[in-house]
Amino acid sequence: MKQKLKNFTLFALMGMLFLLQGCDEIAECVFGINPEIHDKRLAVAFVGEPYEDIITAEVSNEVFDNDYIYNFDVFGDLPPGLRFDFDRRAVVVYGIPEEEGTYSFTVELFVENFDEGGYDGSPTCNESTERQFLLRVAN
């Protein structure tokens, strides 16, 4: 009898969670559908020489991750002379560095999606993610 009561309680809690969040949000968390910025070591830049490197992202565990809209922000210190641009699912760091040193910056990613019902304000389990990067400029 105790086991039946535990099972009933578990199903009741899952049902309430379903009603409060909806099926999509539960599935997104169960399957780990989240925005992800790929971890990588940026190439060393050299003062006075053209530089370009790319930081890429995806929606993990999502077959249709190309259907999402990727919104990036970059915070922190980029070396003087370098800029960043957003190219669909990537952040491109480029330019000609002017000063040597080690620079730290953070890339933040938010994703949005439009489904059959229109705009989905929370298309993934976590709304956003961020990752810190170091960029070394040598002389």
C-alpha positions as CSV (number, residue, x, y, z in Angstrom):
1,M,0.0,0.0,0.0
2,K,2.9,2.4,0.8
3,Q,4.4,1.8,-2.6
4,K,1.1,2.6,-4.3
5,L,0.9,5.8,-2.3
6,K,4.5,6.8,-3.2
7,N,3.7,6.1,-6.9
8,F,0.5,8.1,-6.8
9,T,2.3,11.0,-5.1
10,L,5.1,10.9,-7.7
11,F,2.6,11.0,-10.6
12,A,0.6,13.7,-8.9
13,L,3.7,15.9,-8.6
14,M,4.7,15.2,-12.2
15,G,1.2,16.1,-13.3
16,M,1.3,19.4,-11.4
17,L,4.7,20.2,-12.8
18,F,3.4,19.5,-16.3
19,L,0.4,21.8,-15.8
20,L,2.6,24.6,-14.4
21,Q,5.4,24.4,-17.0
22,G,4.0,22.6,-20.0
23,C,5.3,19.6,-21.7
24,D,7.9,21.4,-23.8
25,E,9.8,22.8,-20.8
26,I,9.9,19.4,-19.1
27,A,11.2,17.7,-22.3
28,E,13.8,20.4,-22.8
29,C,15.2,19.8,-19.3
30,V,15.0,16.0,-19.4
31,F,16.8,15.9,-22.8
32,G,19.3,18.7,-21.9
33,I,18.3,21.1,-24.6
34,N,20.4,24.1,-23.8
35,P,22.4,26.9,-25.5
36,E,26.0,26.0,-25.5
37,I,29.2,28.0,-26.4
38,H,32.0,25.7,-27.4
39,D,35.0,25.7,-25.3
40,K,38.2,26.5,-27.2
41,R,41.6,28.1,-26.7
42,L,41.9,31.2,-28.9
43,A,44.9,31.5,-31.1
44,V,47.7,33.8,-30.0
45,A,47.6,37.2,-31.6
46,F,50.6,39.3,-32.5
47,V,51.0,43.1,-32.3
48,G,50.6,44.7,-35.7
49,E,49.5,41.5,-37.5
50,P,46.0,40.7,-38.8
51,Y,44.1,38.4,-36.5
52,E,40.9,36.4,-36.8
53,D,39.4,33.6,-34.7
54,I,35.9,32.2,-34.3
55,I,33.9,31.2,-31.2
56,T,31.0,28.9,-32.2
57,A,27.8,27.9,-30.4
58,E,24.9,25.5,-30.7
59,V,21.7,24.3,-29.0
60,S,22.9,21.0,-27.5
61,N,20.8,17.9,-28.0
62,E,18.6,19.6,-30.6
63,V,18.3,18.2,-34.1
64,F,16.9,21.5,-35.4
65,D,19.4,23.9,-33.8
66,N,19.6,25.9,-37.0
67,D,16.0,27.0,-36.4
68,Y,17.0,29.0,-33.4
69,I,17.9,32.7,-33.3
70,Y,21.2,33.2,-31.6
71,N,21.8,36.5,-29.7
72,F,25.3,37.1,-28.4
73,D,26.8,39.7,-26.0
74,V,30.5,40.2,-25.3
75,F,31.6,41.7,-22.0
76,G,35.2,42.5,-20.8
77,D,38.4,43.5,-22.4
78,L,39.3,43.0,-26.0
79,P,42.8,44.0,-27.0
80,P,43.0,47.5,-28.5
81,G,42.6,47.2,-32.3
82,L,40.4,44.0,-32.2
83,R,36.7,44.0,-32.6
84,F,34.0,41.3,-32.7
85,D,31.1,40.6,-35.0
86,F,28.3,38.1,-34.9
87,D,27.8,35.6,-37.7
88,R,24.7,33.5,-37.2
89,R,26.0,30.9,-34.7
90,A,29.4,32.4,-34.1
91,V,31.3,35.3,-32.6
92,V,34.2,36.4,-34.9
93,V,37.1,38.3,-33.2
94,Y,39.2,40.2,-35.8
95,G,41.4,43.2,-36.4
96,I,45.0,44.2,-35.9
97,P,46.0,44.1,-32.2
98,E,47.9,47.2,-31.0
99,E,49.1,46.2,-27.5
100,E,50.6,43.0,-26.0
101,G,49.0,41.4,-22.9
102,T,46.5,38.9,-21.9
103,Y,42.9,40.0,-22.2
104,S,39.8,38.3,-20.6
105,F,36.3,38.6,-22.0
106,T,33.0,36.8,-21.6
107,V,30.6,35.7,-24.4
108,E,27.0,35.3,-23.4
109,L,24.4,33.5,-25.6
110,F,20.6,33.7,-25.5
111,V,18.5,31.7,-28.0
112,E,15.0,32.3,-29.2
113,N,12.7,30.1,-31.4
114,F,9.5,30.4,-33.3
115,D,7.4,27.2,-33.3
116,E,4.0,26.3,-34.8
117,G,2.3,28.5,-32.1
118,G,4.5,31.5,-32.7
119,Y,7.2,32.9,-30.5
120,D,8.6,30.5,-27.8
121,G,10.0,32.7,-25.0
122,S,11.7,29.8,-23.4
123,P,12.7,27.3,-26.1
124,T,15.4,25.7,-24.0
125,C,15.8,24.4,-20.4
126,N,18.2,27.2,-19.5
127,E,17.5,30.7,-21.0
128,S,21.2,31.5,-21.6
129,T,24.8,30.5,-21.1
130,E,28.1,32.2,-20.9
131,R,31.8,31.3,-21.2
132,Q,34.9,33.2,-20.4
133,F,37.8,33.4,-22.9
134,L,41.4,34.6,-22.7
135,L,43.2,36.1,-25.6
136,R,47.0,36.6,-25.5
137,V,48.7,39.2,-27.7
138,A,52.4,38.8,-28.1
139,N,55.0,41.2,-29.5
